[in-house]
Amino acid sequence: MKRQTVFLIIAILLALTLPYCTETTPTAEGEALARSHCASCHAYPAPTVLDKVSWDKYVLPRMGVLLGVLPLDSAGGNFIEPAALALDNPLIIRKEAAISAAEWAAIRAFYLNNAPAEMPAAEPLLVEQSLPQFELHFPDYFLSPPGTLMAKFTEGGLLLSDVHKGQLLAFDKTLALQQTASLPGGVVSLTGIAEGEVATCIGSFSPTDKATGSVVFLPKKQGAPPVTLVDSLRRPVHTSLADLDADGRFDLVTCEFGKWVGSLSWWKNDGRGGFERRLLRNMPGAIRTAVSDLNGDGLPDIVALFGQGDEGIFVFYNKGGGKFEEVRALRFPPSYGSSYFDLFDFNGDGHPDIVYTCGDNADFPPVSKPYHGIRIFQNDGQGNFTEALFLPLPGAYAAIPADFDLDGDLDIAAISFFPNFEKTPEAGFAFFKNQGDMKFRALTFPQSHKGRWLVMDAGDLDADGDLDLVLGSMAFETVPDGGEVKKWVKDGIPFVVLENKAR
């Protein structure tokens, strides 16, 4: 989904509101100042995380707008909505200066003088265009342009969400369309319970702080109408369900990604059809949560991924009685573009480990970033996570680790929403087949360029004992001008199913 790191530049001068100045001071002073001011907001971004043009043309002008030293339109008309200024959020424009003009000039000069002219090349990604383990199935149903926000396997087939029509579409196991339902705002995630599905409706795919999102219950009972559980949310993108306070009722955990204003909250089920908000973290950029007893005390904890500048994975340890303790488990630089995470047991020790992807590249013309890709962080059983695997994949947007070929080791299915369309467009989907000793061979299907894969799910569609895959396509314009968008619109392919032939 479009996830812009709009706070990328806050790390450099969050506390500053001084007029633009070209005076410089030595590099050492600029670096020290940058490290001091960045660390109070999020991970310090080294000048090398972006090329000089990106810093100068896009990042620094946006910084000037945030600091109130440049007009609002200096960084593009959509960077800050005029209405957002009324929110009086200090993260938009600070009202008090924290350092001198000379110090600001030193920081600016430090980044421009030390950024590379071009980003270093990522490790070559050799993706073989052959995937014999999977049989492809394209549907006979077309959407032009394709706008798939969610694709999910169900017991009877799969569900697809289309942002342009505002519809939820149900397909059977043969991929024939069975029915459609209109839902406001576009469904971005579904969580199933015995009685039906809980749908998260984003409200607006485009970045905004308007509170038009909602969480809606879709009953299984034939003819029963949808029920809104929570409304007036700021671009919610994911909802988890769990009984967090041990009262026998499911509660909600919502990720309000927002733009300048957002939050992570849990909602207490009052047992009368209502939900009461309990704020966990009052910051935008919440992407996804997973609920698990991370410390083995019998209480469900909440693990959350945040983007939007202060990127990282946070654990909210359940202390009982509806109380949670926030602990930052992992912190990532603001240029990473965090896009997805989930919990799984990587090494079979019974402790939840983390699979994570970074690859969002939509804030300005995409720049190849060698640190984009898939990472696995191993849990030591005490809540400490250490990187155990990195697979480079430019523009990585999601990854599912599983034993897809049933040979006893871990494979990884992954999608990229921002592959290098000029050099490796086929890397929009990559199947990392484990060759042993955690060495992987990257494979894809020859038609992978027919869609721009935003979402992915794994499930046993044909009930034969192995995991199939579904990829959902979104025709999005942030790509080099090579005609790709026109092709996606013309073909109108909303999804593709990869039927696993391991059995």
N, C-alpha and C positions, 0 to 999 in steps of 0.2 A: 504494500500500500504506500501512498506518497507520504514519506516521512522526512520533512525538511529539518536539518539541524540549524534552526534559526538562532540558537544561542551560541553558535560556533565561536563567535567573537567575544562573547561576554567574559571569557576567561582572561582576556588580555587586559581589559579596562572596565570591568563591571562598575567600579566605584567612581569612574571619571565623568566629568561633564565640562571639561575645559575646552576652549576654542582650539581649533586646529592650529598646529604650530610646526614649522619646519626646522626649528632649532634641534640640534642633535647633541648627544653626549656619548661617551665611550660605550662600546658594545657590552663590556662587562657590567656596567651600571644598568643598561637596558635589560639585560638578561636577568639580573637580580631583581629588578622591579617587576618584570613580567612574572617571574616565579613567585614572588611574594603576593601579587594581586590575583594571579590566576588560581593559586592554591586555595584561596578562600571561597572560590566558586565551583571549580571542578578541576579535573586533571590538567596540569600544565601542558599546553600544546607547543611543542618545539617548532621552530620555523620550518623545519624540514618536512612537516606533515602535509604541506601544500606548496605548490610552486609559486614563484614570485608574482606572476600575473594574477593568480587567484587571490593572493593576499592584497595586492594593490588595487585591482579592479572591482573585486566583489566583497572581500572580507573587511578591509579597512573602511570603505564607504559605509558599509552596514554598521560598523562600529561607531562611525561618526553620527549616524542617525540615532543609534541607541543612546549615545552620550549627549544628544541634543546639540551637537556642534555643526550639524549639516541639516538642510531641509529634509522633510520626510520623503520627498521623491528622489533623493540622491541615490538611494539603494534600490530603486524600482518602486512603482506605484503600489504594489501589493505587499511590500515588506511589512509595513505597519498600517493596519486599517485605522483611519481617523477615529472610529468609534472605540478602538482599543485604548486610546489615550485617556478616555473618560474612566477607564477602570482604575486609574491611579496606581498602576503596578510599578514599583520602583525598578523592576527589571527592564522596563522600556526606556525611560530616560531618568537618570539620577538628577536630583535637584541640588546636591551639594558636592563641591569639588573635594577630592581626597588627596590629590598630589599636585605638584606644580606643573606648569606648562613645559618646563624643561624635562621633567621626568616623563611626561607623556610623549614628548618628542623622542626621548631616548628609547622608549619601548617600541614606538613605531619604526624607528630607524633599525632597531635590533632585528625585527622581523623582515623588513625589506632587504637589509644587507646580508642576511644569512639564509634566506629562502633559496632553494635551488631554482635555476632557470627552467628546468623540467623535472618532473617527478622521476625517480629511478624506476626502471622497468621492473615489473613484478616477475617472480619466477615463472618461466614459460609454462603455460597451462596447455598440455597436449590432450585434447579430448577426442577420442576415437569415435567416429560417427558410425557406430555399430552397436546395437543393444539387443542381441539375440535372446536374452532372458525374458524380454518383455514383448508382448504383442500389442500394437497400437490400435486404438479404437477412437476415431473422430466421430462426433455426433452428426446426425442429419439436420440438426437444429442450428441456425446461424443467428448471430447478433452483430449488427454493423452500426457503430463500432462495438467490438467486444468490450464489456466493462465489468468483468467478473471481480467482485470484492471478496467472495468466499466460495469455496467448493468443499463439500464434506460428504463422505460416504455415510449411508444409513443402512438399516437392515434390509430395506427394499430396493435400494439403488443409491442415488446421490441427490443432494440438494445444492443448488447453485444460486448465488445472489448476483443480480445485475444492477449496477448503480444507475444506469441511464434510464431504465424503465421503472426503477424502484420496485422490482419484483423478486420474489423467491420462487424458483422453478424446481419442480420435483421430476426427476428422471428415474425410470425403472432400470433393472439390471441390464437391459438391452440398449440402454441410453435413449429410449423413446420418452418424449415429454408426456407426463401424465397430468400435471396440473400446475397452475400458477397462483400466486397470492401477492397482492399489493401490500407492501409495508413501507412506511415513510422513512426516508433517510438512507436506505441502503443497509442491508444486513452484513456485518463484518465478521461476526462470530456466532456460533451456535453451541450451546451446551445442553446435552440431553439429560432428562430425568424420566422416571417411569411414566409420568402423566403427559409429557410432551417435551418441547424444546424451549429453551430460554435464548432469545435472539437479542444481540446487541446491534442497534441501529445507529450509525455514525452521525446522521443528520446532515453533514456536509463533507463531501470528499475533499473539497478545496480547503486550504488552511483558513480557519476563522476561530473567533472566540464566541460566536453565537451559540447559545445553549439550546440547540435543536435536536440533540441526540436523546436516545431512550433505551430502556431495556424492556422487552416485551415477551410475555409468555404465550407460546403457541400450543394450545391443547391438542392432544391426539384425538380426542373425542370428535367424531364427525359432526360438523356444523357448529361446534363451539367457537365463539369469536375470540380473537386475540385479546389479551389482558395486559395493559401497560403496568409494569411493576415500578419503574422509576422513570421520570422524564426530566426535561430541562438540563441535560448533561452536555458538556462541552466536548464534542467530537469523541465519544467513547469508542474504543476500538477492540475491547475484549472484556469478557465477564467470566469469572470463575464462580462455582457454587460449592459451598461446604457448610457444615454445621460448625461454626466457629466458636459458639458460646455454649455448646453442649446442652441445648434446650430441646433437641429433637426436631428442629426445623432448619431448612436450608437457608443460609444467608448468601448475600451477593458480595463479590469483590469486583469493583469496576475500575477500568483504566480510562480516565478522561485525558486523552492525548492533548486536546486543546491546541492552542497556538502560543499565546502569551500567558494564558490562564488555563490551568488544568489541575488534576489531582489524582491520587490513588485513594480510594475509600472502600470501606466495607459497610454493608447495609444490613442492619439487624432486622430479621424477620419478626414482626410483632405478633404473628399468629392470627391477625385479623385482616390479612390481605395487604398490609402496609409494610414499608421498609424505612428504617431510620438510619440516616447517614452517620457514620463514624469515620472521621478523617484520619488517614494514615500518613500521607505525605502531600503537602500543599505545594506541589510543583507540577508544571506541565511535562509532557513527554512520556507518560506511562504507556507502555506498549503491550505488555502481556504479563499474566501472573500464572503461577502454579501453586497448588496447595499441597503440602506434605509435612509430615512430622519430622522435621529436619534434625532435631536434637534428641529424639527418642523419649520424650517425656509424656507421650500419649495425647498431646494437644496438637491440632493442625496449625502449622505455621504457613505464612504467605511469603512466597519468593516472587519478586517483581523486577522486570527490566524497564529501565528508563533511557530514553534518548534525549534530544533537545538540549545539548550542551553539557549538562551534568550527567553524562552517560555512565551507567553502571547497573549492577545487579544488587538489589537490596533484599535482606531477609527481615521479615517482621515476625519476631518470635512471640508466640502466643503465651501470655503469662496467666491466662485464666481470667474469668470474669469479664471478658470482652476487652481486655487490655493487651497491648502489643508493644514490644520493644524493637525499635529500628536499629539494624546493624548493616552497614555497607559491606557486602561480601567482595565485590569486584568493582574497580573503577577504570573507565576507558577514556582516552582522549576525546575531545569534542568533535574531532574530524572523523571518527570511526563510522558514524552513521549506523548505530545499532539498529537491528531490524527484527531479530527473533531470538527466542531462547525456549528451552524446555528442560525438564528434569528426566533423567534416566540413569540406570545403573551401568556405568561404563565398564567397571572391572569386576562386577559380581560380588562385591563385598557387603551388599545390603545397604549402602549409603547412597543417597541421591546425588548424582553428578550432574553437570550442566553441559548441554550443547548450546552454542551461541553463534549467531552470525552477525556480521557487520558488512554493510554494502550500500546503505542509502546514499544516493548521490544526486539529489534533486535540487539542491539549493542554488546552484549556478551550473554553467556548462560542465558536464561530468569530467572529472580528472581521474586518470588511472591511479589507484592507490594500492601499493604493494602489500599493505597491511589488511586489506579487505579479504574476507574469507570465512572459514568455518573453524571454530575453536571448541575444544572439549576441555573443561576444567574438572579436575578430579577432587572429590571431597575426602578429606582425611578422617572423617568421622567426628570432627570437632567443629565443623562449620567453616573450615578453612579450605579454599579452593585454589588449586595450582594447575596451570596450563599443562595438559598432557598431550595435546595434538593440535597442530595448525595445518589446515589445507587451504592454500591460496585459491580464491575464487572472486575475481572482481565483481562487485555489485551484488554479493550474496544476500539473499532475502529470507531464506528459510532452509532448514536442514533436518532430515529425519533419520536418526541412526537406528538400524535394525538388522537382523540377519535375513536379508531379503532372499539370498540364494540357498538358505538352509544348510550351510556348510559348517556352522558352529562358530563363526566369527562375525564381527561387526562390519556391515556395509553402511554407506551414507548416501541417501538421495537428497539432492539439493537443487534449488532454483536460484537464478540471478536475474534481478530486474534491471540491472545496469551492467550487462557484460560489455566487453569491448566490441561494439557492433562493427567496427572497421576491420578488426583482425580475427576475433573469435566469436562471431555471433552465435555459433552453435552451442556456446557455453551458457545459454539461458537455462538449460537443464544439464546437470551432470550427475551421473551415477558413479560414486566412488566404490569400486569393487575391491574388497580387502584381499590382498595377495598373500597375507601372512606377515607376522611381525609388524603389524600396523603400517604396511606399505600398500598404497592404493593405486589402482588403475582407473583413470577417468574415462567414462563412456557416455555417449548420448545417442539419441535417435536422429536419423538424417533429416527428419522434418521438424526438428526442434525450433527452427527459425520461423515457423508458421504462426507462432504465438509469442506474446511477451508475458512470461509466466510470473504472475504476482503472488499467487497462493498455491498451496499444495496440501494434500492429505493422503494418508495411507490407511488401507483397510482391506479386508478380504471380501471384495465385491462378489466374487463367484463362489465363495464358501468352499474353496478347495484346500485350505490350510496354509496358504502363503499370502503375503501382503502385496496388494495391487496399489497403484498410485493414480491420483487424479491431479492434473495441473490446470489452473484457471488463468485465462489470459485477459490482460487489460491493455488497450491501445493507448499508450501514454506518450506524450510528445517530447519528453526530455531525452533526445537521442541525437546523434549526428544526422545531418540532412542527407540521408542516403536512400530515402524513399520507403523506409521500413514501415512507418505509420500507415501510409497509403495501402501497403500490402496487407497489413493486419486488418484495416478497415474493409478492404475489398473482400478478403477471404472470410471475415466474420466468424472465425472459430472461437467459441467461448471457452472450450475446455478440450482436453484429451485425456483418455484413460489408458494407462499402461498396465495391461493385464500380465501379471507375473506367471511365467510358465515353469517355475521351479518344481511345481507338482502338476 
